[in-house]
């Protein structure tokens, strides 16, 4: 089956950026007129997101629609069934989601499969379940489990904490009602890339408790595992001028100004107030690295894949270290040396290896 155009675009962009990992100035690489118009459109978006904090809600929605028009529509991996459904939120909204079922035999025998709730990336303002269709299909097949991919509400019209609340609502629904769609409520995992990884961390931390039982080692997460790919984990790190935040502040698509703009719109909506951004950014549900030690201790086995050459590397490593220091079990880093932020959904070789490794991690920790 031919790769859909959108995946070719994404893979090409990631490939270009990967080639640039060791290039420090534009003159080091001559880029000719061979670049397809679709890639130019993608890079137009990358330029547009750097201005998000100066746009109103309607203008940001226009950017969202522009990116959605480039979203691939096609089957990358065959699954047995794809079902569009909704899950009730806590405020009366029906959260759209896409359920992937990999196995016709399991369906016929009513066998309960593990469930991975997947939260897409896109800086809390872009992306959709459709944008991660290929990853969701691959995870479903390689885990032999259900994948429930969530179209959570996004900023600017639905800033923090609504995206977190939607993620929590879907995971709680799966923990209670997974059997109604062929899933095993005792084997529910959460996964996500980029902003979706941030939401996945917040969801996992939200399920912690009670505190005394966690601290006594007498409580375990209701989630069997979490896979958080390249997640932003601390608003405070976004403007840092040290480590990976200095090395990659102006390189490889996820620039510092892009990260700061996305954080601002996520935390406070269009034309954000700096004071509100600062206060909200300290909330651990927005910045999981700020979570109290007992919540970090309550994490399920967690895999954190990330690119060496990305601005978020330091906060990802610090989050893993902070969790390990509390006694959290099974928190693991997986570093990819020659790629950049966003690789997981690109279809590039590193992406395929990472999806396979993530699926193995989920299988291992969510076995019966």
C-alpha positions in Angstrom: 0.0 0.0 0.0 1.4 3.4 -0.9 2.2 5.8 1.9 -0.4 8.6 2.1 0.8 12.0 0.9 0.6 13.5 4.4 2.9 10.9 5.9 5.4 11.6 3.0 5.3 15.3 3.9 5.8 14.6 7.6 8.6 12.1 7.0 10.3 14.5 4.6 10.2 17.3 7.0 11.6 15.2 9.8 14.3 13.8 7.4 15.3 17.3 6.4 15.6 18.4 10.1 17.5 15.2 11.0 20.0 16.0 8.3 20.4 19.4 9.8 21.3 18.1 13.3 25.0 18.9 12.8 24.5 22.0 10.6 24.9 25.2 12.4 24.2 27.9 9.8 22.0 28.1 6.7 25.0 28.3 4.3 26.0 24.8 5.4 23.2 23.3 3.3 22.0 24.4 -0.1 18.2 23.9 -0.4 17.0 24.2 -4.0 13.6 24.6 -5.6 13.0 20.9 -5.5 11.2 21.1 -2.1 7.5 20.2 -2.7 4.7 22.8 -2.1 3.3 20.6 0.6 6.5 20.9 2.7 6.5 24.6 2.1 2.9 24.6 3.5 4.1 22.6 6.5 6.9 25.0 7.2 4.4 27.9 6.8 2.6 26.4 9.7 5.9 26.2 11.7 6.4 29.9 11.1 2.8 30.7 12.0 2.9 29.0 15.4 5.7 31.3 16.6 3.1 34.1 16.5 0.3 32.3 18.4 0.6 34.5 21.5 -0.2 37.6 19.4 -3.2 36.1 17.6 -6.9 36.1 18.6 -8.9 32.9 18.9 -10.3 33.1 15.4 -6.9 33.6 13.8 -5.5 30.6 15.8 -8.4 28.5 14.6 -7.6 29.5 11.1 -4.1 28.1 11.7 -5.6 24.9 13.1 -7.7 24.5 10.0 -4.8 25.1 7.7 -2.8 22.3 9.4 -5.8 20.0 9.4 -6.0 20.4 5.7 -2.6 18.7 5.4 -3.5 15.8 7.7 -3.1 12.5 6.0 -6.2 10.5 5.3 -5.4 6.9 4.6 -4.8 3.5 6.0 -1.1 2.9 6.8 -1.6 -0.4 8.6 -4.6 -2.6 8.4 -6.7 -3.1 11.6 -9.9 -5.1 12.0 -12.2 -2.2 12.8 -12.1 1.5 13.3 -15.0 3.0 15.2 -15.8 6.7 15.8 -17.3 7.3 19.2 -17.7 9.8 22.0 -16.9 9.7 25.7 -18.7 11.9 28.2 -16.7 14.6 29.9 -17.3 16.0 33.3 -19.0 19.1 32.0 -21.5 17.6 29.6 -19.4 17.7 26.5 -19.1 14.5 24.4 -15.4 14.0 23.7 -14.8 12.6 20.2 -12.5 9.5 20.0 -11.5 6.9 17.5 -11.3 3.2 18.6 -8.9 0.9 16.8 -9.5 -2.9 17.1 -6.7 -5.0 15.7 -8.0 -8.6 15.9 -11.1 -10.1 14.3 -10.6 -13.4 16.2 -10.6 -11.6 19.6 -13.8 -9.7 18.5 -15.5 -13.0 17.5 -14.6 -14.6 20.8 -15.4 -11.5 22.9 -11.8 -11.6 24.2 -10.9 -8.6 26.3 -7.8 -6.8 25.0 -5.5 -4.2 26.6 -6.5 -0.6 26.0 -4.1 2.3 25.2 -5.6 5.7 25.4 -3.7 7.9 23.0 -3.4 11.7 23.2 -2.1 13.4 20.1 0.6 16.1 19.9 0.5 19.6 18.5 1.4 22.1 21.2 -2.1 21.9 22.7 -3.4 23.9 19.8 -2.9 21.7 16.7 -3.3 18.1 15.7 -6.2 15.6 16.0 -6.9 11.9 16.2 -6.6 11.8 12.4 -3.1 13.3 12.6 -1.9 10.2 14.5 -3.9 7.6 12.6 -0.8 5.7 11.4 0.7 5.6 14.9 -2.6 4.5 16.5 -3.0 1.7 13.9 0.6 0.5 14.4 0.2 0.4 18.2 -3.0 -1.5 18.0 -1.5 -4.1 15.8 1.8 -4.4 17.6 0.3 -4.5 21.1 -2.7 -6.7 19.9 -4.7 -4.2 21.9 -7.3 -1.5 21.5 -6.2 2.0 20.9 -8.6 4.8 21.9 -7.3 8.0 20.2 -8.8 11.1 21.7 -9.8 14.4 20.0 -9.5 16.4 23.3 -10.6 20.0 23.3 -7.7 22.4 22.5 -6.6 26.0 23.2 -7.2 28.8 22.5 -10.9 28.3 22.9 -10.4 25.5 25.5 -7.2 26.3 27.4 -5.8 24.6 30.5 -7.2 22.7 32.3 -9.8 21.5 29.8 -7.4 19.3 27.7 -6.2 17.6 30.9 -9.8 17.1 32.1 -10.8 15.5 28.8 -7.8 13.1 29.0 -8.7 12.2 32.6 -12.3 11.7 31.6 -11.5 9.3 28.8 -9.0 7.3 30.9 -11.5 7.0 33.8 -14.1 5.9 31.3 -11.8 3.2 30.0 -11.0 2.0 33.5 -14.7 1.6 34.1 -16.3 0.8 30.8 -13.6 -0.8 28.6 -15.4 -4.1 28.5 -18.2 -2.5 26.6 -15.9 -2.1 23.6 -13.9 -5.3 23.9 -11.2 -4.0 26.3 -9.9 -5.1 29.6 -10.5 -2.4 32.3 -7.7 -4.0 34.3 -5.2 -3.3 31.5 -5.4 0.3 30.5 -2.4 2.4 29.5 -2.0 6.0 28.5 0.3 7.2 25.7 0.9 10.5 23.8 3.5 12.5 21.9 4.7 16.0 22.5 1.8 18.0 24.1 -0.1 14.7 24.2 2.8 13.3 26.3 2.4 16.2 28.6 -1.3 15.4 29.0 -0.5 11.8 29.5 1.8 12.6 32.3 -0.8 14.9 33.9 -3.5 12.1 33.5 -1.3 9.5 35.2 -0.4 11.9 38.0 -4.1 12.8 38.5 -4.9 9.2 39.2 -2.5 9.0 42.1 -3.8 8.5 45.7 -4.6 8.3 48.5 -1.4 10.0 49.5 -0.8 8.0 52.7 -1.1 4.7 50.9 1.2 5.9 48.1 3.9 7.0 50.5 3.5 3.7 52.4 4.0 1.7 49.2 0.6 0.2 49.6 -1.0 1.6 46.4 -0.4 1.1 42.7 -1.6 3.0 39.7 -4.8 1.8 38.0 -2.8 2.2 34.8 -0.6 -0.6 33.6 1.8 1.6 31.8 2.5 5.1 30.2 4.4 6.0 27.1 5.2 9.7 26.9 7.1 10.7 23.8 9.1 14.0 23.8 6.7 15.7 26.3 7.1 19.3 27.5 7.0 18.8 31.3 7.7 22.2 32.8 6.6 25.7 31.8 9.5 27.1 33.8 12.0 25.4 31.5 10.6 27.0 28.4 12.5 30.3 28.8 15.6 28.8 30.3 18.9 29.7 28.7 20.9 26.6 29.7 21.5 23.1 28.6 19.3 21.8 25.8 17.1 24.9 26.1 20.1 27.0 25.1 21.6 24.5 22.6 18.4 24.2 20.6 16.7 27.5 21.3 17.0 28.5 17.7 17.3 25.1 15.9 15.1 22.3 14.6 11.5 23.5 14.4 10.6 23.4 18.1 12.3 26.7 18.8 12.2 28.4 22.2 9.8 31.1 20.8 7.5 28.4 19.5 7.5 26.6 22.9 6.9 29.8 24.8 4.1 30.8 22.5 2.4 27.5 22.7 2.7 27.4 26.5 1.2 30.9 26.7 -1.8 30.1 24.6 -2.4 26.8 26.4 -2.2 28.2 29.9 -4.2 31.4 29.3 -5.9 31.4 25.9 -5.6 34.0 23.1 -3.7 37.1 23.9 -2.6 35.6 27.2 -2.0 37.7 30.3 1.6 37.1 31.5 0.7 37.0 35.2 -2.0 34.3 34.5 0.5 32.3 32.4 3.1 32.4 35.2 0.6 31.3 37.9 -1.0 28.6 35.9 2.3 27.3 34.7 3.2 26.3 38.2 0.2 24.0 38.5 1.5 20.4 38.3 -1.3 19.4 36.0 0.2 21.8 33.4 3.8 21.2 34.4 4.1 17.6 35.6 7.7 18.1 36.6 6.3 20.3 39.4 4.2 17.5 40.8 4.6 16.6 44.5 6.9 13.7 45.2 4.1 11.4 46.3 2.3 11.8 43.0 5.5 11.1 41.0 6.0 8.0 43.2 2.5 6.8 42.1 3.4 6.8 38.3 2.8 3.5 36.5 5.8 2.0 34.6 6.6 4.9 32.3 8.6 5.0 29.1 10.0 8.4 28.0 11.4 8.3 24.4 12.9 11.6 23.1 15.3 13.0 20.6 18.8 14.0 21.7 18.7 17.1 19.6 15.5 18.7 21.0 14.9 21.6 23.3 12.9 19.4 25.7 15.7 16.9 26.4 16.7 18.3 29.8 13.2 18.5 31.3 12.5 15.0 30.1 15.7 13.7 31.8 15.0 15.7 34.9 11.4 14.3 35.2 12.7 10.8 35.0 15.3 11.5 37.6 12.7 13.2 39.9 10.4 10.2 39.6 13.1 7.7 40.2 14.2 9.6 43.3 10.8 9.2 44.8 10.9 5.4 44.4 8.7 5.2 41.3 9.3 1.9 39.6 9.8 1.3 35.9 10.5 4.8 34.7 12.8 4.5 31.7 14.4 6.9 29.2 15.0 6.0 25.6 17.1 8.5 23.7 17.3 8.8 19.9 20.6 10.4 18.9 20.1 11.6 15.3 16.6 12.9 15.0 14.5 15.8 16.3 11.3 16.7 18.1 8.3 15.3 16.3 10.0 12.2 14.9 7.6 9.7 16.5 4.7 10.4 14.0 7.0 11.0 11.0 7.2 7.4 9.6 11.0 7.8 9.5 13.2 4.7 10.5 13.7 6.1 14.1 9.9 6.5 14.4 9.2 2.9 13.3 11.8 1.6 15.8 10.3 3.8 18.5 6.8 2.7 17.9 7.9 -1.0 18.0 9.8 -0.5 21.2 6.9 1.4 22.8 4.5 -1.4 21.8 6.8 -3.9 23.4 6.9 -1.8 26.6 3.2 -1.7 26.7 2.8 -5.4 26.0 5.3 -6.3 28.7 3.7 -4.1 31.4 0.1 -4.8 30.5 0.2 -8.6 30.1 -2.5 -10.5 31.9 
